[in-house]
Amino acid sequence: MRLTTKGRYAVTAILDLAIHNDQGPISLAEISARQNISLSYLEQLFASLRRNGLVVSTRGPGGGYSLNGDPKEISIASVIAAVDEKLETMKCGGAGDCQNHQRCLTHDLWCDLSEQIQSFLSEITLGSLMERNGVRSVASRQDKAMQQAILKQASSKLGKKGKQAQQA
C-alpha cells in the first residue's frame, strides 16, 4: 500500500487549517510557509477539498479557507478520498484479475488489508489528531518559526528604509 504525496499533503494541509481555524480564514500562503508545500500544489488540493465540501473559501482581503464543519466530524479517509486518492493494496484494484486475468493466491489478504486501512483512517478525525501532544508541539514550533520569519522580514524592510532615508 502506498499513500502518495497528494494524500499526505492534503492531510497535512487540512490539519494545519484545522489547527488555525479559530483565526478566521487562513490563506494558502500561510499553510505553504508553515508546511513547506508549494502554493500551486495547495491550490490544486484545496480546489478538490472545496468541491467535496470539506473546506469553504472566502474571497477578498483577509480571505482564505476555513473548515466546513467540526474537525471532530472530518475523517482522514474523507480527506484522502476528496483528493481522489485510492488506498488499495492490490494490483488489481479489487477486481480479482490480479494474475493472468484471475484471482491471485493472496487476493483476499490484500483485500482485508485495504479494508483495515480504510476502517482505521475512517475512525481518525482532524479533531482527534489536533488533540495529540505531538501534533500540538509541532504546530507550536511551526507558528513560532513563522512569527520569527515575519519579524525578521519586517526588520529587514525597516533597515532598508532607514538606510535609504539617511542617503537622501
Phi and psi in radians as a Rosetta constraint file:
Dihedral C 1 N 2 CA 2 C 2 CIRCULARHARMONIC -2.365 0.35
Dihedral N 2 CA 2 C 2 N 3 CIRCULARHARMONIC 2.110 0.35
Dihedral C 2 N 3 CA 3 C 3 CIRCULARHARMONIC -1.629 0.35
Dihedral N 3 CA 3 C 3 N 4 CIRCULARHARMONIC 2.133 0.35
Dihedral C 3 N 4 CA 4 C 4 CIRCULARHARMONIC -1.399 0.35
Dihedral N 4 CA 4 C 4 N 5 CIRCULARHARMONIC 3.029 0.35
Dihedral C 4 N 5 CA 5 C 5 CIRCULARHARMONIC -0.986 0.35
Dihedral N 5 CA 5 C 5 N 6 CIRCULARHARMONIC -0.674 0.35
Dihedral C 5 N 6 CA 6 C 6 CIRCULARHARMONIC -1.004 0.35
Dihedral N 6 CA 6 C 6 N 7 CIRCULARHARMONIC -0.849 0.35
Dihedral C 6 N 7 CA 7 C 7 CIRCULARHARMONIC -1.168 0.35
Dihedral N 7 CA 7 C 7 N 8 CIRCULARHARMONIC -0.756 0.35
Dihedral C 7 N 8 CA 8 C 8 CIRCULARHARMONIC -1.122 0.35
Dihedral N 8 CA 8 C 8 N 9 CIRCULARHARMONIC -0.781 0.35
Dihedral C 8 N 9 CA 9 C 9 CIRCULARHARMONIC -1.157 0.35
Dihedral N 9 CA 9 C 9 N 10 CIRCULARHARMONIC -0.651 0.35
Dihedral C 9 N 10 CA 10 C 10 CIRCULARHARMONIC -1.086 0.35
Dihedral N 10 CA 10 C 10 N 11 CIRCULARHARMONIC -0.777 0.35
Dihedral C 10 N 11 CA 11 C 11 CIRCULARHARMONIC -1.138 0.35
Dihedral N 11 CA 11 C 11 N 12 CIRCULARHARMONIC -0.781 0.35
Dihedral C 11 N 12 CA 12 C 12 CIRCULARHARMONIC -1.061 0.35
Dihedral N 12 CA 12 C 12 N 13 CIRCULARHARMONIC -0.813 0.35
Dihedral C 12 N 13 CA 13 C 13 CIRCULARHARMONIC -1.177 0.35
Dihedral N 13 CA 13 C 13 N 14 CIRCULARHARMONIC -0.744 0.35
Dihedral C 13 N 14 CA 14 C 14 CIRCULARHARMONIC -1.287 0.35
Dihedral N 14 CA 14 C 14 N 15 CIRCULARHARMONIC -0.493 0.35
Dihedral C 14 N 15 CA 15 C 15 CIRCULARHARMONIC -1.172 0.35
Dihedral N 15 CA 15 C 15 N 16 CIRCULARHARMONIC -0.722 0.35
Dihedral C 15 N 16 CA 16 C 16 CIRCULARHARMONIC -1.033 0.35
Dihedral N 16 CA 16 C 16 N 17 CIRCULARHARMONIC -0.783 0.35
Dihedral C 16 N 17 CA 17 C 17 CIRCULARHARMONIC -1.055 0.35
Dihedral N 17 CA 17 C 17 N 18 CIRCULARHARMONIC -0.760 0.35
Dihedral C 17 N 18 CA 18 C 18 CIRCULARHARMONIC -1.099 0.35
Dihedral N 18 CA 18 C 18 N 19 CIRCULARHARMONIC -0.725 0.35
Dihedral C 18 N 19 CA 19 C 19 CIRCULARHARMONIC -1.091 0.35
Dihedral N 19 CA 19 C 19 N 20 CIRCULARHARMONIC -0.639 0.35
Dihedral C 19 N 20 CA 20 C 20 CIRCULARHARMONIC -1.788 0.35
Dihedral N 20 CA 20 C 20 N 21 CIRCULARHARMONIC 0.165 0.35
Dihedral C 20 N 21 CA 21 C 21 CIRCULARHARMONIC -1.066 0.35
Dihedral N 21 CA 21 C 21 N 22 CIRCULARHARMONIC -0.465 0.35
Dihedral C 21 N 22 CA 22 C 22 CIRCULARHARMONIC -1.294 0.35
Dihedral N 22 CA 22 C 22 N 23 CIRCULARHARMONIC -0.099 0.35
Dihedral C 22 N 23 CA 23 C 23 CIRCULARHARMONIC -1.632 0.35
Dihedral N 23 CA 23 C 23 N 24 CIRCULARHARMONIC 0.147 0.35
Dihedral C 23 N 24 CA 24 C 24 CIRCULARHARMONIC 1.559 0.35
Dihedral N 24 CA 24 C 24 N 25 CIRCULARHARMONIC -2.967 0.35
Dihedral C 24 N 25 CA 25 C 25 CIRCULARHARMONIC -0.998 0.35
Dihedral N 25 CA 25 C 25 N 26 CIRCULARHARMONIC 2.389 0.35
Dihedral C 25 N 26 CA 26 C 26 CIRCULARHARMONIC -1.914 0.35
Dihedral N 26 CA 26 C 26 N 27 CIRCULARHARMONIC 2.261 0.35
Dihedral C 26 N 27 CA 27 C 27 CIRCULARHARMONIC -1.326 0.35
Dihedral N 27 CA 27 C 27 N 28 CIRCULARHARMONIC 2.628 0.35
Dihedral C 27 N 28 CA 28 C 28 CIRCULARHARMONIC -1.140 0.35
Dihedral N 28 CA 28 C 28 N 29 CIRCULARHARMONIC -0.483 0.35
Dihedral C 28 N 29 CA 29 C 29 CIRCULARHARMONIC -1.096 0.35
Dihedral N 29 CA 29 C 29 N 30 CIRCULARHARMONIC -0.661 0.35
Dihedral C 29 N 30 CA 30 C 30 CIRCULARHARMONIC -1.147 0.35
Dihedral N 30 CA 30 C 30 N 31 CIRCULARHARMONIC -0.794 0.35
Dihedral C 30 N 31 CA 31 C 31 CIRCULARHARMONIC -1.102 0.35
Dihedral N 31 CA 31 C 31 N 32 CIRCULARHARMONIC -0.732 0.35
Dihedral C 31 N 32 CA 32 C 32 CIRCULARHARMONIC -1.017 0.35
Dihedral N 32 CA 32 C 32 N 33 CIRCULARHARMONIC -0.786 0.35
Dihedral C 32 N 33 CA 33 C 33 CIRCULARHARMONIC -1.162 0.35
Dihedral N 33 CA 33 C 33 N 34 CIRCULARHARMONIC -0.745 0.35
Dihedral C 33 N 34 CA 34 C 34 CIRCULARHARMONIC -1.245 0.35
Dihedral N 34 CA 34 C 34 N 35 CIRCULARHARMONIC -0.663 0.35
Dihedral C 34 N 35 CA 35 C 35 CIRCULARHARMONIC -1.810 0.35
Dihedral N 35 CA 35 C 35 N 36 CIRCULARHARMONIC -0.040 0.35
Dihedral C 35 N 36 CA 36 C 36 CIRCULARHARMONIC 0.980 0.35
Dihedral N 36 CA 36 C 36 N 37 CIRCULARHARMONIC 0.818 0.35
Dihedral C 36 N 37 CA 37 C 37 CIRCULARHARMONIC -2.041 0.35
Dihedral N 37 CA 37 C 37 N 38 CIRCULARHARMONIC 2.349 0.35
Dihedral C 37 N 38 CA 38 C 38 CIRCULARHARMONIC -1.072 0.35
Dihedral N 38 CA 38 C 38 N 39 CIRCULARHARMONIC 2.511 0.35
Dihedral C 38 N 39 CA 39 C 39 CIRCULARHARMONIC -1.058 0.35
Dihedral N 39 CA 39 C 39 N 40 CIRCULARHARMONIC -0.731 0.35
Dihedral C 39 N 40 CA 40 C 40 CIRCULARHARMONIC -1.142 0.35
Dihedral N 40 CA 40 C 40 N 41 CIRCULARHARMONIC -0.615 0.35
Dihedral C 40 N 41 CA 41 C 41 CIRCULARHARMONIC -1.200 0.35
Dihedral N 41 CA 41 C 41 N 42 CIRCULARHARMONIC -0.719 0.35
Dihedral C 41 N 42 CA 42 C 42 CIRCULARHARMONIC -1.085 0.35
Dihedral N 42 CA 42 C 42 N 43 CIRCULARHARMONIC -0.668 0.35
Dihedral C 42 N 43 CA 43 C 43 CIRCULARHARMONIC -1.044 0.35
Dihedral N 43 CA 43 C 43 N 44 CIRCULARHARMONIC -0.732 0.35
Dihedral C 43 N 44 CA 44 C 44 CIRCULARHARMONIC -1.124 0.35
Dihedral N 44 CA 44 C 44 N 45 CIRCULARHARMONIC -0.815 0.35
Dihedral C 44 N 45 CA 45 C 45 CIRCULARHARMONIC -1.094 0.35
Dihedral N 45 CA 45 C 45 N 46 CIRCULARHARMONIC -0.787 0.35
Dihedral C 45 N 46 CA 46 C 46 CIRCULARHARMONIC -1.248 0.35
Dihedral N 46 CA 46 C 46 N 47 CIRCULARHARMONIC -0.435 0.35
Dihedral C 46 N 47 CA 47 C 47 CIRCULARHARMONIC -1.101 0.35
Dihedral N 47 CA 47 C 47 N 48 CIRCULARHARMONIC -0.757 0.35
Dihedral C 47 N 48 CA 48 C 48 CIRCULARHARMONIC -1.181 0.35
Dihedral N 48 CA 48 C 48 N 49 CIRCULARHARMONIC -0.750 0.35
Dihedral C 48 N 49 CA 49 C 49 CIRCULARHARMONIC -1.100 0.35
Dihedral N 49 CA 49 C 49 N 50 CIRCULARHARMONIC -0.656 0.35
Dihedral C 49 N 50 CA 50 C 50 CIRCULARHARMONIC -1.207 0.35
Dihedral N 50 CA 50 C 50 N 51 CIRCULARHARMONIC -0.798 0.35
Dihedral C 50 N 51 CA 51 C 51 CIRCULARHARMONIC -1.007 0.35
Dihedral N 51 CA 51 C 51 N 52 CIRCULARHARMONIC -0.575 0.35
Dihedral C 51 N 52 CA 52 C 52 CIRCULARHARMONIC -1.616 0.35
Dihedral N 52 CA 52 C 52 N 53 CIRCULARHARMONIC 0.149 0.35
Dihedral C 52 N 53 CA 53 C 53 CIRCULARHARMONIC 1.356 0.35
Dihedral N 53 CA 53 C 53 N 54 CIRCULARHARMONIC 0.261 0.35
Dihedral C 53 N 54 CA 54 C 54 CIRCULARHARMONIC -1.514 0.35
Dihedral N 54 CA 54 C 54 N 55 CIRCULARHARMONIC -0.462 0.35
Dihedral C 54 N 55 CA 55 C 55 CIRCULARHARMONIC -2.338 0.35
Dihedral N 55 CA 55 C 55 N 56 CIRCULARHARMONIC 2.774 0.35
Dihedral C 55 N 56 CA 56 C 56 CIRCULARHARMONIC -2.158 0.35
Dihedral N 56 CA 56 C 56 N 57 CIRCULARHARMONIC 2.599 0.35
Dihedral C 56 N 57 CA 57 C 57 CIRCULARHARMONIC -1.907 0.35
Dihedral N 57 CA 57 C 57 N 58 CIRCULARHARMONIC 2.601 0.35
Dihedral C 57 N 58 CA 58 C 58 CIRCULARHARMONIC -2.152 0.35
Dihedral N 58 CA 58 C 58 N 59 CIRCULARHARMONIC 2.188 0.35
Dihedral C 58 N 59 CA 59 C 59 CIRCULARHARMONIC -1.561 0.35
Dihedral N 59 CA 59 C 59 N 60 CIRCULARHARMONIC 2.871 0.35
Dihedral C 59 N 60 CA 60 C 60 CIRCULARHARMONIC 1.594 0.35
Dihedral N 60 CA 60 C 60 N 61 CIRCULARHARMONIC -3.096 0.35
Dihedral C 60 N 61 CA 61 C 61 CIRCULARHARMONIC -1.030 0.35
Dihedral N 61 CA 61 C 61 N 62 CIRCULARHARMONIC 2.355 0.35
Dihedral C 61 N 62 CA 62 C 62 CIRCULARHARMONIC 1.350 0.35
Dihedral N 62 CA 62 C 62 N 63 CIRCULARHARMONIC 0.145 0.35
Dihedral C 62 N 63 CA 63 C 63 CIRCULARHARMONIC -1.396 0.35
Dihedral N 63 CA 63 C 63 N 64 CIRCULARHARMONIC 3.127 0.35
Dihedral C 63 N 64 CA 64 C 64 CIRCULARHARMONIC 2.723 0.35
Dihedral N 64 CA 64 C 64 N 65 CIRCULARHARMONIC -2.584 0.35
Dihedral C 64 N 65 CA 65 C 65 CIRCULARHARMONIC -2.114 0.35
Dihedral N 65 CA 65 C 65 N 66 CIRCULARHARMONIC 2.622 0.35
Dihedral C 65 N 66 CA 66 C 66 CIRCULARHARMONIC -2.358 0.35
Dihedral N 66 CA 66 C 66 N 67 CIRCULARHARMONIC 2.741 0.35
Dihedral C 66 N 67 CA 67 C 67 CIRCULARHARMONIC -1.175 0.35
Dihedral N 67 CA 67 C 67 N 68 CIRCULARHARMONIC 2.556 0.35
Dihedral C 67 N 68 CA 68 C 68 CIRCULARHARMONIC -1.804 0.35
Dihedral N 68 CA 68 C 68 N 69 CIRCULARHARMONIC 1.202 0.35
Dihedral C 68 N 69 CA 69 C 69 CIRCULARHARMONIC 2.408 0.35
Dihedral N 69 CA 69 C 69 N 70 CIRCULARHARMONIC 3.119 0.35
Dihedral C 69 N 70 CA 70 C 70 CIRCULARHARMONIC -1.321 0.35
Dihedral N 70 CA 70 C 70 N 71 CIRCULARHARMONIC 2.275 0.35
Dihedral C 70 N 71 CA 71 C 71 CIRCULARHARMONIC -0.991 0.35
Dihedral N 71 CA 71 C 71 N 72 CIRCULARHARMONIC -0.444 0.35
Dihedral C 71 N 72 CA 72 C 72 CIRCULARHARMONIC -1.311 0.35
Dihedral N 72 CA 72 C 72 N 73 CIRCULARHARMONIC -0.154 0.35
Dihedral C 72 N 73 CA 73 C 73 CIRCULARHARMONIC -1.869 0.35
Dihedral N 73 CA 73 C 73 N 74 CIRCULARHARMONIC -0.084 0.35
Dihedral C 73 N 74 CA 74 C 74 CIRCULARHARMONIC -1.798 0.35
Dihedral N 74 CA 74 C 74 N 75 CIRCULARHARMONIC 1.946 0.35
Dihedral C 74 N 75 CA 75 C 75 CIRCULARHARMONIC -1.471 0.35
Dihedral N 75 CA 75 C 75 N 76 CIRCULARHARMONIC 2.703 0.35
Dihedral C 75 N 76 CA 76 C 76 CIRCULARHARMONIC -1.119 0.35
Dihedral N 76 CA 76 C 76 N 77 CIRCULARHARMONIC -0.631 0.35
Dihedral C 76 N 77 CA 77 C 77 CIRCULARHARMONIC -1.052 0.35
Dihedral N 77 CA 77 C 77 N 78 CIRCULARHARMONIC -0.683 0.35
Dihedral C 77 N 78 CA 78 C 78 CIRCULARHARMONIC -1.208 0.35
Dihedral N 78 CA 78 C 78 N 79 CIRCULARHARMONIC -0.585 0.35
Dihedral C 78 N 79 CA 79 C 79 CIRCULARHARMONIC -1.149 0.35
Dihedral N 79 CA 79 C 79 N 80 CIRCULARHARMONIC -0.823 0.35
Dihedral C 79 N 80 CA 80 C 80 CIRCULARHARMONIC -1.115 0.35
Dihedral N 80 CA 80 C 80 N 81 CIRCULARHARMONIC -0.738 0.35
Dihedral C 80 N 81 CA 81 C 81 CIRCULARHARMONIC -1.122 0.35
Dihedral N 81 CA 81 C 81 N 82 CIRCULARHARMONIC -0.603 0.35
Dihedral C 81 N 82 CA 82 C 82 CIRCULARHARMONIC -1.113 0.35
Dihedral N 82 CA 82 C 82 N 83 CIRCULARHARMONIC -0.474 0.35
Dihedral C 82 N 83 CA 83 C 83 CIRCULARHARMONIC -1.770 0.35
Dihedral N 83 CA 83 C 83 N 84 CIRCULARHARMONIC 0.392 0.35
Dihedral C 83 N 84 CA 84 C 84 CIRCULARHARMONIC 1.120 0.35
Dihedral N 84 CA 84 C 84 N 85 CIRCULARHARMONIC 0.554 0.35
Dihedral C 84 N 85 CA 85 C 85 CIRCULARHARMONIC -1.591 0.35
Dihedral N 85 CA 85 C 85 N 86 CIRCULARHARMONIC 2.387 0.35
Dihedral C 85 N 86 CA 86 C 86 CIRCULARHARMONIC -1.926 0.35
Dihedral N 86 CA 86 C 86 N 87 CIRCULARHARMONIC 2.228 0.35
Dihedral C 86 N 87 CA 87 C 87 CIRCULARHARMONIC -1.723 0.35
Dihedral N 87 CA 87 C 87 N 88 CIRCULARHARMONIC 1.346 0.35
Dihedral C 87 N 88 CA 88 C 88 CIRCULARHARMONIC -2.013 0.35
Dihedral N 88 CA 88 C 88 N 89 CIRCULARHARMONIC 2.481 0.35
Dihedral C 88 N 89 CA 89 C 89 CIRCULARHARMONIC -1.799 0.35
Dihedral N 89 CA 89 C 89 N 90 CIRCULARHARMONIC 0.039 0.35
Dihedral C 89 N 90 CA 90 C 90 CIRCULARHARMONIC -1.888 0.35
Dihedral N 90 CA 90 C 90 N 91 CIRCULARHARMONIC 2.460 0.35
Dihedral C 90 N 91 CA 91 C 91 CIRCULARHARMONIC -1.122 0.35
Dihedral N 91 CA 91 C 91 N 92 CIRCULARHARMONIC -0.578 0.35
Dihedral C 91 N 92 CA 92 C 92 CIRCULARHARMONIC -1.452 0.35
Dihedral N 92 CA 92 C 92 N 93 CIRCULARHARMONIC -0.102 0.35
Dihedral C 92 N 93 CA 93 C 93 CIRCULARHARMONIC 1.186 0.35
Dihedral N 93 CA 93 C 93 N 94 CIRCULARHARMONIC 0.362 0.35
Dihedral C 93 N 94 CA 94 C 94 CIRCULARHARMONIC 1.601 0.35
Dihedral N 94 CA 94 C 94 N 95 CIRCULARHARMONIC -0.045 0.35
Dihedral C 94 N 95 CA 95 C 95 CIRCULARHARMONIC -1.279 0.35
Dihedral N 95 CA 95 C 95 N 96 CIRCULARHARMONIC -0.338 0.35
Dihedral C 95 N 96 CA 96 C 96 CIRCULARHARMONIC 1.411 0.35
Dihedral N 96 CA 96 C 96 N 97 CIRCULARHARMONIC 0.338 0.35
Dihedral C 96 N 97 CA 97 C 97 CIRCULARHARMONIC -2.031 0.35
Dihedral N 97 CA 97 C 97 N 98 CIRCULARHARMONIC 0.748 0.35
Dihedral C 97 N 98 CA 98 C 98 CIRCULARHARMONIC -1.241 0.35
Dihedral N 98 CA 98 C 98 N 99 CIRCULARHARMONIC -0.514 0.35
Dihedral C 98 N 99 CA 99 C 99 CIRCULARHARMONIC -2.330 0.35
Dihedral N 99 CA 99 C 99 N 100 CIRCULARHARMONIC 1.899 0.35
Dihedral C 99 N 100 CA 100 C 100 CIRCULARHARMONIC 0.903 0.35
Dihedral N 100 CA 100 C 100 N 101 CIRCULARHARMONIC 0.783 0.35
Dihedral C 100 N 101 CA 101 C 101 CIRCULARHARMONIC 1.113 0.35
Dihedral N 101 CA 101 C 101 N 102 CIRCULARHARMONIC 0.416 0.35
Dihedral C 101 N 102 CA 102 C 102 CIRCULARHARMONIC -2.350 0.35
Dihedral N 102 CA 102 C 102 N 103 CIRCULARHARMONIC 2.931 0.35
Dihedral C 102 N 103 CA 103 C 103 CIRCULARHARMONIC -1.170 0.35
Dihedral N 103 CA 103 C 103 N 104 CIRCULARHARMONIC 2.377 0.35
Dihedral C 103 N 104 CA 104 C 104 CIRCULARHARMONIC -1.507 0.35
Dihedral N 104 CA 104 C 104 N 105 CIRCULARHARMONIC 2.965 0.35
Dihedral C 104 N 105 CA 105 C 105 CIRCULARHARMONIC -1.072 0.35
Dihedral N 105 CA 105 C 105 N 106 CIRCULARHARMONIC -0.605 0.35
Dihedral C 105 N 106 CA 106 C 106 CIRCULARHARMONIC -1.853 0.35
Dihedral N 106 CA 106 C 106 N 107 CIRCULARHARMONIC 0.293 0.35
Dihedral C 106 N 107 CA 107 C 107 CIRCULARHARMONIC -0.941 0.35
Dihedral N 107 CA 107 C 107 N 108 CIRCULARHARMONIC -0.858 0.35
Dihedral C 107 N 108 CA 108 C 108 CIRCULARHARMONIC -1.112 0.35
Dihedral N 108 CA 108 C 108 N 109 CIRCULARHARMONIC -0.635 0.35
Dihedral C 108 N 109 CA 109 C 109 CIRCULARHARMONIC -1.035 0.35
Dihedral N 109 CA 109 C 109 N 110 CIRCULARHARMONIC -0.847 0.35
Dihedral C 109 N 110 CA 110 C 110 CIRCULARHARMONIC -1.224 0.35
Dihedral N 110 CA 110 C 110 N 111 CIRCULARHARMONIC -0.574 0.35
Dihedral C 110 N 111 CA 111 C 111 CIRCULARHARMONIC -1.114 0.35
Dihedral N 111 CA 111 C 111 N 112 CIRCULARHARMONIC -0.780 0.35
Dihedral C 111 N 112 CA 112 C 112 CIRCULARHARMONIC -1.071 0.35
Dihedral N 112 CA 112 C 112 N 113 CIRCULARHARMONIC -0.737 0.35
Dihedral C 112 N 113 CA 113 C 113 CIRCULARHARMONIC -1.087 0.35
Dihedral N 113 CA 113 C 113 N 114 CIRCULARHARMONIC -0.760 0.35
Dihedral C 113 N 114 CA 114 C 114 CIRCULARHARMONIC -1.039 0.35
Dihedral N 114 CA 114 C 114 N 115 CIRCULARHARMONIC -0.735 0.35
Dihedral C 114 N 115 CA 115 C 115 CIRCULARHARMONIC -1.129 0.35
Dihedral N 115 CA 115 C 115 N 116 CIRCULARHARMONIC -0.689 0.35
Dihedral C 115 N 116 CA 116 C 116 CIRCULARHARMONIC -1.128 0.35
Dihedral N 116 CA 116 C 116 N 117 CIRCULARHARMONIC -0.753 0.35
Dihedral C 116 N 117 CA 117 C 117 CIRCULARHARMONIC -1.110 0.35
Dihedral N 117 CA 117 C 117 N 118 CIRCULARHARMONIC -0.799 0.35
Dihedral C 117 N 118 CA 118 C 118 CIRCULARHARMONIC -1.055 0.35
Dihedral N 118 CA 118 C 118 N 119 CIRCULARHARMONIC -0.775 0.35
Dihedral C 118 N 119 CA 119 C 119 CIRCULARHARMONIC -1.100 0.35
Dihedral N 119 CA 119 C 119 N 120 CIRCULARHARMONIC -0.781 0.35
Dihedral C 119 N 120 CA 120 C 120 CIRCULARHARMONIC -1.036 0.35
Dihedral N 120 CA 120 C 120 N 121 CIRCULARHARMONIC -0.852 0.35
Dihedral C 120 N 121 CA 121 C 121 CIRCULARHARMONIC -1.251 0.35
Dihedral N 121 CA 121 C 121 N 122 CIRCULARHARMONIC -0.419 0.35
Dihedral C 121 N 122 CA 122 C 122 CIRCULARHARMONIC -1.266 0.35
Dihedral N 122 CA 122 C 122 N 123 CIRCULARHARMONIC -0.478 0.35
Dihedral C 122 N 123 CA 123 C 123 CIRCULARHARMONIC -1.465 0.35
Dihedral N 123 CA 123 C 123 N 124 CIRCULARHARMONIC -0.325 0.35
Dihedral C 123 N 124 CA 124 C 124 CIRCULARHARMONIC -1.616 0.35
Dihedral N 124 CA 124 C 124 N 125 CIRCULARHARMONIC 2.241 0.35
Dihedral C 124 N 125 CA 125 C 125 CIRCULARHARMONIC -1.968 0.35
Dihedral N 125 CA 125 C 125 N 126 CIRCULARHARMONIC 2.889 0.35
Dihedral C 125 N 126 CA 126 C 126 CIRCULARHARMONIC -1.028 0.35
Dihedral N 126 CA 126 C 126 N 127 CIRCULARHARMONIC -0.694 0.35
Dihedral C 126 N 127 CA 127 C 127 CIRCULARHARMONIC -1.069 0.35
Dihedral N 127 CA 127 C 127 N 128 CIRCULARHARMONIC -0.734 0.35
Dihedral C 127 N 128 CA 128 C 128 CIRCULARHARMONIC -1.203 0.35
Dihedral N 128 CA 128 C 128 N 129 CIRCULARHARMONIC -0.600 0.35
Dihedral C 128 N 129 CA 129 C 129 CIRCULARHARMONIC -1.171 0.35
Dihedral N 129 CA 129 C 129 N 130 CIRCULARHARMONIC -0.698 0.35
Dihedral C 129 N 130 CA 130 C 130 CIRCULARHARMONIC -1.085 0.35
Dihedral N 130 CA 130 C 130 N 131 CIRCULARHARMONIC -0.474 0.35
Dihedral C 130 N 131 CA 131 C 131 CIRCULARHARMONIC -1.393 0.35
Dihedral N 131 CA 131 C 131 N 132 CIRCULARHARMONIC -0.232 0.35
Dihedral C 131 N 132 CA 132 C 132 CIRCULARHARMONIC -1.249 0.35
Dihedral N 132 CA 132 C 132 N 133 CIRCULARHARMONIC 2.367 0.35
Dihedral C 132 N 133 CA 133 C 133 CIRCULARHARMONIC -1.004 0.35
Dihedral N 133 CA 133 C 133 N 134 CIRCULARHARMONIC -0.746 0.35
Dihedral C 133 N 134 CA 134 C 134 CIRCULARHARMONIC -1.068 0.35
Dihedral N 134 CA 134 C 134 N 135 CIRCULARHARMONIC -0.713 0.35
Dihedral C 134 N 135 CA 135 C 135 CIRCULARHARMONIC -1.151 0.35
Dihedral N 135 CA 135 C 135 N 136 CIRCULARHARMONIC -0.776 0.35
Dihedral C 135 N 136 CA 136 C 136 CIRCULARHARMONIC -1.098 0.35
Dihedral N 136 CA 136 C 136 N 137 CIRCULARHARMONIC -0.716 0.35
Dihedral C 136 N 137 CA 137 C 137 CIRCULARHARMONIC -1.220 0.35
Dihedral N 137 CA 137 C 137 N 138 CIRCULARHARMONIC -0.663 0.35
Dihedral C 137 N 138 CA 138 C 138 CIRCULARHARMONIC -1.148 0.35
Dihedral N 138 CA 138 C 138 N 139 CIRCULARHARMONIC -0.756 0.35
Dihedral C 138 N 139 CA 139 C 139 CIRCULARHARMONIC -1.081 0.35
Dihedral N 139 CA 139 C 139 N 140 CIRCULARHARMONIC -0.708 0.35
Dihedral C 139 N 140 CA 140 C 140 CIRCULARHARMONIC -1.106 0.35
Dihedral N 140 CA 140 C 140 N 141 CIRCULARHARMONIC -0.768 0.35
Dihedral C 140 N 141 CA 141 C 141 CIRCULARHARMONIC -1.091 0.35
Dihedral N 141 CA 141 C 141 N 142 CIRCULARHARMONIC -0.757 0.35
Dihedral C 141 N 142 CA 142 C 142 CIRCULARHARMONIC -1.127 0.35
Dihedral N 142 CA 142 C 142 N 143 CIRCULARHARMONIC -0.704 0.35
Dihedral C 142 N 143 CA 143 C 143 CIRCULARHARMONIC -1.104 0.35
Dihedral N 143 CA 143 C 143 N 144 CIRCULARHARMONIC -0.745 0.35
Dihedral C 143 N 144 CA 144 C 144 CIRCULARHARMONIC -1.108 0.35
Dihedral N 144 CA 144 C 144 N 145 CIRCULARHARMONIC -0.750 0.35
Dihedral C 144 N 145 CA 145 C 145 CIRCULARHARMONIC -1.101 0.35
Dihedral N 145 CA 145 C 145 N 146 CIRCULARHARMONIC -0.685 0.35
Dihedral C 145 N 146 CA 146 C 146 CIRCULARHARMONIC -1.189 0.35
Dihedral N 146 CA 146 C 146 N 147 CIRCULARHARMONIC -0.717 0.35
Dihedral C 146 N 147 CA 147 C 147 CIRCULARHARMONIC -1.097 0.35
Dihedral N 147 CA 147 C 147 N 148 CIRCULARHARMONIC -0.715 0.35
Dihedral C 147 N 148 CA 148 C 148 CIRCULARHARMONIC -1.124 0.35
Dihedral N 148 CA 148 C 148 N 149 CIRCULARHARMONIC -0.697 0.35
Dihedral C 148 N 149 CA 149 C 149 CIRCULARHARMONIC -1.133 0.35
Dihedral N 149 CA 149 C 149 N 150 CIRCULARHARMONIC -0.692 0.35
Dihedral C 149 N 150 CA 150 C 150 CIRCULARHARMONIC -1.139 0.35
Dihedral N 150 CA 150 C 150 N 151 CIRCULARHARMONIC -0.778 0.35
Dihedral C 150 N 151 CA 151 C 151 CIRCULARHARMONIC -1.104 0.35
Dihedral N 151 CA 151 C 151 N 152 CIRCULARHARMONIC -0.719 0.35
Dihedral C 151 N 152 CA 152 C 152 CIRCULARHARMONIC -1.107 0.35
Dihedral N 152 CA 152 C 152 N 153 CIRCULARHARMONIC -0.747 0.35
Dihedral C 152 N 153 CA 153 C 153 CIRCULARHARMONIC -1.138 0.35
Dihedral N 153 CA 153 C 153 N 154 CIRCULARHARMONIC -0.750 0.35
Dihedral C 153 N 154 CA 154 C 154 CIRCULARHARMONIC -1.132 0.35
Dihedral N 154 CA 154 C 154 N 155 CIRCULARHARMONIC -0.715 0.35
Dihedral C 154 N 155 CA 155 C 155 CIRCULARHARMONIC -1.106 0.35
Dihedral N 155 CA 155 C 155 N 156 CIRCULARHARMONIC -0.707 0.35
Dihedral C 155 N 156 CA 156 C 156 CIRCULARHARMONIC -1.119 0.35
Dihedral N 156 CA 156 C 156 N 157 CIRCULARHARMONIC -0.730 0.35
Dihedral C 156 N 157 CA 157 C 157 CIRCULARHARMONIC -1.143 0.35
Dihedral N 157 CA 157 C 157 N 158 CIRCULARHARMONIC -0.710 0.35
Dihedral C 157 N 158 CA 158 C 158 CIRCULARHARMONIC -1.138 0.35
Dihedral N 158 CA 158 C 158 N 159 CIRCULARHARMONIC -0.684 0.35
Dihedral C 158 N 159 CA 159 C 159 CIRCULARHARMONIC -1.095 0.35
Dihedral N 159 CA 159 C 159 N 160 CIRCULARHARMONIC -0.709 0.35
Dihedral C 159 N 160 CA 160 C 160 CIRCULARHARMONIC -1.166 0.35
Dihedral N 160 CA 160 C 160 N 161 CIRCULARHARMONIC -0.695 0.35
Dihedral C 160 N 161 CA 161 C 161 CIRCULARHARMONIC -1.165 0.35
Dihedral N 161 CA 161 C 161 N 162 CIRCULARHARMONIC -0.655 0.35
Dihedral C 161 N 162 CA 162 C 162 CIRCULARHARMONIC -1.125 0.35
Dihedral N 162 CA 162 C 162 N 163 CIRCULARHARMONIC -0.724 0.35
Dihedral C 162 N 163 CA 163 C 163 CIRCULARHARMONIC -1.153 0.35
Dihedral N 163 CA 163 C 163 N 164 CIRCULARHARMONIC -0.693 0.35
Dihedral C 163 N 164 CA 164 C 164 CIRCULARHARMONIC -1.138 0.35
Dihedral N 164 CA 164 C 164 N 165 CIRCULARHARMONIC -0.671 0.35
Dihedral C 164 N 165 CA 165 C 165 CIRCULARHARMONIC -1.169 0.35
Dihedral N 165 CA 165 C 165 N 166 CIRCULARHARMONIC -0.657 0.35
Dihedral C 165 N 166 CA 166 C 166 CIRCULARHARMONIC -1.181 0.35
Dihedral N 166 CA 166 C 166 N 167 CIRCULARHARMONIC -0.607 0.35
Dihedral C 166 N 167 CA 167 C 167 CIRCULARHARMONIC -1.311 0.35
Dihedral N 167 CA 167 C 167 N 168 CIRCULARHARMONIC -0.409 0.35
